[in-house]
Amino acid sequence: MIWLAVRNLFQNKTRFVISIGGVALALLLILVLDAVVTGVQRQVTAYIENSGADVIVAQEDVRNMHMAYSALPAAHETHIRNVAGVAAVTPIHYLTNLIEVGNTRNLAYVIGLPGEDGVGGPWRIVAGKTLPAVGEAIIDRGVALNSGVGLGDTVKILGEKFRVAGLSEGTETVSGGSVAFIAQRDFVEARRDTGSVSFFFVRVRQGESPEQIAARIEQRLDNVTAQTREQFAERERQVVNDMSTDIVAIMNLVGFLIGVAVMALTMYTATWARRAEYGVLKALGARNGHLYRVVLGQAFLSVLLGFSLGWGITLLLVVLVPRVGLPIALEVSGASLVKVGGVSLVIAGVSALLPIKQIAGLDPARVFRGK
């Protein structure tokens, strides 16, 4: 029966290519959409996940950085340092602004860093300094290339001029934006605000639980929200999910319907074209269950090949898209593969319903009479 399923599938080469291509297109749509969302999530959370902080303290009810604003009294730093289990505290200034080079403007998350080494700085430097001094900036390498600037050149951030002292990698964000780093002193002077900071990045002592330290900080200070790095990053991902849920759900449904339509039509025509063979098998005593397995085998094999082709094209796009300079990050996740695998099985099962119904009502005598 399995051999019959394989032979039926490959007998008509044109129909085979159309069915596999249609399923691959449908699954490719779902895979690419999921890869875009996962890639955006990775970009949005890259700074947090590479910050080195164990606990992040923000203004009350502020639980993420993207499209959020936080302001805390600078005096909180001393209080947080005195919390049992805290090893170090780094005040971070943050604001969404622009990197300006002539008429070129690039959206940037501007981070103001203290002068000493700590957490919250660039995590991958490809050229120049690892921390900006006063009057200096570290910007993303892609932004530098697109703007035509390099080390030693001048850019404008927060309305002030800075010399590019370092180029970072992995600091690109959504919509062609990036993360830029300047000295805390420059940030404060540009904003004319010496009494507040945006976040406190906290390192805990070895053996201490970040969850417990976060709870202690909230108990000690009023009007703050303390979260572990993982909790903070998860809220960032949730922001992306909230913005993309509707469009992704609609396009996934479109992909599913395309797959079902293509597979159902292919299975139906393949079964109808070989109804004489099925009639002979039934006349020889083959049970309907055996023939159902033939149709299901065709459907599952077609979907498996379509899934493999769609996955292969998606992986190719993951590699090619960054190389052509498109401001899109693609990343295939295990959860996406599991979801698309489940969708594939449903497509195979649903597309086999019509042919199975056709076989169930097949009368061998009528087939032989050509009716």
C-alpha positions as CSV (number, residue, x, y, z in Angstrom):
1,M,0.0,0.0,0.0
2,I,2.8,2.4,0.8
3,W,4.4,1.6,-2.6
4,L,1.1,2.4,-4.3
5,A,1.0,5.8,-2.4
6,V,4.5,6.6,-3.6
7,R,3.8,5.6,-7.2
8,N,0.5,7.6,-7.3
9,L,2.3,10.6,-6.0
10,F,5.2,10.6,-8.5
11,Q,3.3,9.3,-11.6
12,N,2.2,12.8,-12.8
13,K,5.4,15.0,-12.5
14,T,3.5,18.2,-13.1
15,R,0.9,17.6,-10.5
16,F,3.6,16.5,-8.1
17,V,5.6,19.7,-8.5
18,I,2.5,21.9,-8.2
19,S,1.3,20.1,-5.0
20,I,4.7,20.2,-3.3
21,G,5.3,23.8,-4.4
22,G,1.9,24.9,-3.2
23,V,2.4,23.3,0.2
24,A,5.9,24.6,0.4
25,L,4.6,28.1,-0.3
26,A,2.0,27.9,2.3
27,L,4.3,26.6,5.0
28,L,7.0,29.1,3.9
29,L,4.6,31.9,4.6
30,I,4.1,30.7,8.1
31,L,7.8,30.0,8.7
32,V,9.0,33.3,7.4
33,L,6.4,35.3,9.5
34,D,7.4,33.4,12.6
35,A,11.1,34.0,11.7
36,V,10.5,37.7,11.4
37,V,8.7,37.9,14.7
38,T,11.4,35.8,16.5
39,G,14.1,38.0,14.8
40,V,12.5,41.2,16.0
41,Q,12.2,39.8,19.5
42,R,15.9,38.9,19.5
43,Q,16.8,42.5,18.4
44,V,14.5,44.1,20.9
45,T,15.9,42.0,23.8
46,A,19.5,42.0,22.6
47,Y,20.6,44.9,24.8
48,I,18.9,43.5,27.9
49,E,20.1,39.9,27.5
50,N,23.7,41.1,26.9
51,S,23.6,43.8,29.6
52,G,25.2,41.6,32.3
53,A,22.6,42.8,34.8
54,D,21.0,40.2,37.1
55,V,18.2,42.6,38.3
56,I,16.9,45.7,36.5
57,V,15.2,48.4,38.7
58,A,12.9,50.8,36.9
59,Q,10.2,53.3,37.8
60,E,7.1,51.8,39.3
61,D,5.0,49.8,36.7
62,V,7.7,50.2,34.0
63,R,8.6,46.6,32.9
64,N,10.4,47.1,29.6
65,M,12.5,49.6,27.7
66,H,10.9,49.5,24.2
67,M,8.4,52.4,23.9
68,A,8.7,53.1,27.6
69,Y,10.0,55.8,29.8
70,S,11.5,55.5,33.3
71,A,12.8,58.0,35.7
72,L,14.3,57.2,39.2
73,P,16.0,59.4,41.8
74,A,19.7,59.1,41.5
75,A,19.9,58.8,45.3
76,H,18.3,55.3,45.0
77,E,21.7,54.0,44.0
78,T,23.0,54.1,47.5
79,H,19.9,52.4,48.9
80,I,20.1,49.6,46.4
81,R,23.8,49.1,47.2
82,N,22.9,48.6,50.8
83,V,20.4,45.8,50.0
84,A,21.7,42.4,51.3
85,G,23.1,40.3,48.4
86,V,23.8,43.2,46.0
87,A,27.3,43.1,44.5
88,A,27.2,46.2,42.3
89,V,24.8,48.8,40.9
90,T,25.2,50.7,37.6
91,P,23.0,53.7,36.9
92,I,21.8,53.8,33.3
93,H,20.5,56.8,31.4
94,Y,18.2,55.9,28.4
95,L,16.3,57.8,25.7
96,T,15.1,57.2,22.2
97,N,16.7,59.7,19.9
98,L,18.5,60.0,16.5
99,I,22.0,59.6,15.2
100,E,22.4,62.4,12.7
101,V,25.1,62.6,10.0
102,G,24.4,65.4,7.6
103,N,20.9,64.7,6.3
104,T,21.0,61.1,7.3
105,R,19.1,60.2,10.5
106,N,19.0,56.9,12.2
107,L,16.7,56.0,15.1
108,A,18.7,55.0,18.2
109,Y,18.3,53.9,21.8
110,V,20.8,56.2,23.4
111,I,22.5,54.8,26.5
112,G,24.4,57.0,29.0
113,L,27.1,55.0,30.7
114,P,29.2,55.8,33.8
115,G,33.0,56.1,33.1
116,E,34.0,52.9,34.9
117,D,33.6,49.4,33.5
118,G,30.3,47.9,34.5
119,V,27.2,46.4,33.0
120,G,25.0,47.9,30.3
121,G,27.7,48.7,27.8
122,P,28.3,47.4,24.3
123,W,29.0,43.6,24.3
124,R,30.7,43.2,21.0
125,I,33.1,45.8,19.7
126,V,34.5,45.3,16.2
127,A,36.7,48.5,16.2
128,G,37.8,51.2,18.6
129,K,37.1,51.6,22.3
130,T,34.9,49.5,24.5
131,L,33.6,52.4,26.5
132,P,33.0,56.1,25.4
133,A,34.8,58.9,27.2
134,V,33.4,62.4,27.4
135,G,32.6,63.7,23.9
136,E,32.7,60.2,22.4
137,A,30.1,57.8,21.1
138,I,30.0,54.1,20.2
139,I,27.6,53.3,17.4
140,D,26.5,50.3,15.5
141,R,28.7,49.3,12.6
142,G,25.8,49.0,10.2
143,V,24.6,52.5,11.0
144,A,28.2,53.8,10.5
145,L,28.4,52.1,7.1
146,N,25.0,53.3,6.0
147,S,25.9,56.9,7.1
148,G,29.3,56.8,5.6
149,V,31.2,57.5,8.9
150,G,34.0,55.7,10.7
151,L,36.3,56.0,13.7
152,G,37.2,59.6,14.4
153,D,34.3,61.1,12.4
154,T,31.6,63.3,14.0
155,V,27.9,62.4,14.6
156,K,25.2,64.3,16.4
157,I,23.2,62.6,19.2
158,L,20.8,64.4,21.5
159,G,21.5,67.5,19.5
160,E,25.2,67.5,20.5
161,K,28.3,66.5,18.5
162,F,30.3,63.4,19.3
163,R,33.4,61.7,17.9
164,V,32.9,58.1,16.9
165,A,35.3,56.2,19.2
166,G,34.0,52.7,18.7
167,L,31.9,50.5,16.4
168,S,29.7,47.8,17.9
169,E,28.0,44.7,16.4
170,G,24.7,43.0,17.3
171,T,23.3,46.4,18.4
172,E,20.8,46.8,15.5
173,T,17.2,47.1,16.5
174,V,13.8,47.1,14.6
175,S,13.1,49.4,11.7
176,G,16.7,50.1,11.0
177,G,17.4,51.5,14.5
178,S,20.3,50.7,16.8
179,V,21.8,51.1,20.3
180,A,24.3,54.0,20.7
181,F,26.4,54.6,23.8
182,I,27.7,57.9,25.2
183,A,29.2,59.0,28.5
184,Q,26.8,59.6,31.4
185,R,28.2,63.1,31.8
186,D,27.4,64.0,28.2
187,F,23.9,62.5,28.6
188,V,23.1,64.5,31.7
189,E,24.4,67.7,30.2
190,A,22.5,67.3,27.0
191,R,19.3,66.5,28.9
192,R,20.0,69.0,31.7
193,D,18.8,66.6,34.3
194,T,21.3,65.7,37.1
195,G,18.8,64.3,39.6
196,S,17.5,61.2,37.9
197,V,18.4,58.1,36.0
198,S,16.4,55.7,33.9
199,F,17.3,52.3,35.3
200,F,19.6,50.7,37.8
201,F,21.4,47.6,36.5
202,V,22.2,45.4,39.5
203,R,24.6,42.5,39.9
204,V,24.0,40.1,42.7
205,R,26.5,38.3,44.8
206,Q,27.5,34.7,43.9
207,G,25.0,32.2,45.3
208,E,22.2,34.8,45.7
209,S,18.9,34.5,43.9
210,P,18.1,37.4,41.5
211,E,14.4,36.9,42.3
212,Q,15.0,37.3,46.0
213,I,17.2,40.4,45.5
214,A,14.5,41.9,43.3
215,A,11.9,41.3,46.0
216,R,14.2,42.9,48.6
217,I,14.7,46.0,46.5
218,E,11.0,46.5,46.0
219,Q,10.5,46.1,49.8
220,R,13.2,48.7,50.6
221,L,12.3,51.3,48.0
222,D,8.9,52.8,47.2
223,N,7.6,53.4,43.7
224,V,10.0,51.1,41.9
225,T,9.7,47.9,39.9
226,A,12.5,45.4,40.2
227,Q,12.7,42.4,37.8
228,T,15.3,39.8,36.9
229,R,16.9,40.1,33.5
230,E,14.9,37.2,32.2
231,Q,11.6,38.7,33.4
232,F,12.5,42.1,31.8
233,A,13.4,40.5,28.5
234,E,10.2,38.5,28.5
235,R,8.2,41.6,28.8
236,E,10.1,43.1,25.9
237,R,9.2,40.0,23.8
238,Q,5.6,40.4,24.9
239,V,5.5,43.9,23.5
240,V,6.5,42.6,20.1
241,N,3.9,39.8,20.4
242,D,1.2,42.2,21.2
243,M,2.0,44.3,18.2
244,S,2.2,41.4,15.7
245,T,-0.4,38.9,17.0
246,D,-3.2,39.9,14.7
247,I,-1.3,40.2,11.4
248,V,0.6,36.9,12.1
249,A,-2.6,35.1,13.0
250,I,-4.2,36.3,9.8
251,M,-1.3,35.4,7.5
252,N,-0.9,32.0,9.2
253,L,-4.5,31.3,8.5
254,V,-4.0,32.3,4.9
255,G,-1.0,30.0,4.7
256,F,-3.0,27.1,6.2
257,L,-5.9,27.6,3.8
258,I,-3.6,27.7,0.8
259,G,-2.0,24.4,2.0
260,V,-5.3,22.7,2.5
261,A,-6.7,23.9,-0.8
262,V,-3.6,22.8,-2.8
263,M,-3.3,19.4,-1.1
264,A,-7.1,18.7,-1.2
265,L,-7.2,19.4,-4.9
266,T,-4.1,17.3,-5.6
267,M,-5.3,14.3,-3.5
268,Y,-8.8,14.5,-5.1
269,T,-7.6,14.5,-8.7
270,A,-4.9,11.9,-8.0
271,T,-7.5,9.6,-6.4
272,W,-10.1,10.2,-9.2
273,A,-7.5,9.6,-11.9
274,R,-6.7,6.1,-10.4
275,R,-10.2,5.1,-9.4
276,A,-10.0,2.1,-11.7
277,E,-7.0,0.7,-9.8
278,Y,-8.8,1.3,-6.5
279,G,-11.9,-0.5,-7.9
280,V,-9.7,-3.5,-8.9
281,L,-8.2,-3.6,-5.4
282,K,-11.6,-3.5,-3.8
283,A,-12.9,-6.2,-6.1
284,L,-9.9,-8.3,-5.1
285,G,-10.9,-7.9,-1.4
286,A,-8.9,-4.9,-0.3
287,R,-10.6,-3.2,2.6
288,N,-11.4,0.5,2.7
289,G,-9.0,0.9,5.6
290,H,-6.1,-0.3,3.3
291,L,-7.1,2.2,0.6
292,Y,-7.5,5.0,3.1
293,R,-3.9,4.4,4.2
294,V,-2.8,4.9,0.5
295,V,-4.5,8.3,0.4
296,L,-3.2,9.3,3.8
297,G,0.3,8.1,2.8
298,Q,0.2,10.3,-0.3
299,A,-1.0,13.3,1.7
300,F,1.6,12.9,4.5
301,L,4.5,12.3,2.0
302,S,3.5,15.4,0.0
303,V,3.3,17.6,3.1
304,L,6.6,16.2,4.4
305,L,8.3,17.1,1.2
306,G,6.6,20.5,1.1
307,F,7.7,21.2,4.7
308,S,11.3,20.2,3.9
309,L,11.3,22.6,0.9
310,G,9.7,25.4,2.8
311,W,12.1,25.0,5.7
312,G,15.1,24.9,3.4
313,I,14.1,28.2,1.7
314,T,13.5,29.8,5.1
315,L,17.0,28.9,6.3
316,L,18.4,30.2,3.0
317,L,16.6,33.5,3.6
318,V,17.9,33.7,7.2
319,V,21.4,33.6,5.7
320,L,20.9,35.9,2.7
321,V,18.7,38.7,4.2
322,P,21.4,40.1,6.4
323,R,23.9,40.1,3.5
324,V,21.8,42.2,1.2
325,G,21.4,44.9,3.9
326,L,17.7,44.6,4.5
327,P,16.7,46.0,8.0
328,I,15.0,42.7,8.8
329,A,16.2,40.0,11.2
330,L,15.1,36.4,10.6
331,E,15.5,33.7,13.2
332,V,13.9,30.2,13.1
333,S,12.9,29.0,16.5
334,G,12.1,25.5,17.7
335,A,8.6,26.5,18.7
336,S,8.0,27.7,15.1
337,L,9.1,24.4,13.7
338,V,6.8,22.5,16.1
339,K,3.9,24.7,15.2
340,V,4.4,24.4,11.4
341,G,4.9,20.7,11.8
342,G,1.6,20.5,13.6
343,V,0.0,22.6,10.9
344,S,1.5,20.3,8.3
345,L,-0.1,17.2,9.9
346,V,-3.5,19.0,10.0
347,I,-3.2,20.0,6.3
348,A,-2.4,16.4,5.4
349,G,-5.3,15.0,7.3
350,V,-7.9,17.5,6.1
351,S,-6.8,17.3,2.5
352,A,-7.3,13.5,2.6
353,L,-11.0,13.7,3.7
354,L,-12.5,14.2,0.2
355,P,-10.5,11.4,-1.5
356,I,-11.2,9.0,1.4
357,K,-14.9,9.8,1.1
358,Q,-14.7,9.1,-2.6
359,I,-13.0,5.7,-2.1
360,A,-15.6,4.8,0.6
361,G,-18.4,5.2,-2.0
362,L,-16.5,3.5,-4.8
363,D,-18.4,0.6,-6.5
364,P,-16.0,-1.7,-8.4
365,A,-18.8,-2.8,-10.8
366,R,-19.6,0.7,-11.8
367,V,-15.9,1.5,-12.3
368,F,-15.5,-1.5,-14.7
369,R,-18.6,-0.3,-16.6
370,G,-16.9,3.1,-17.0
371,K,-19.5,4.9,-15.0
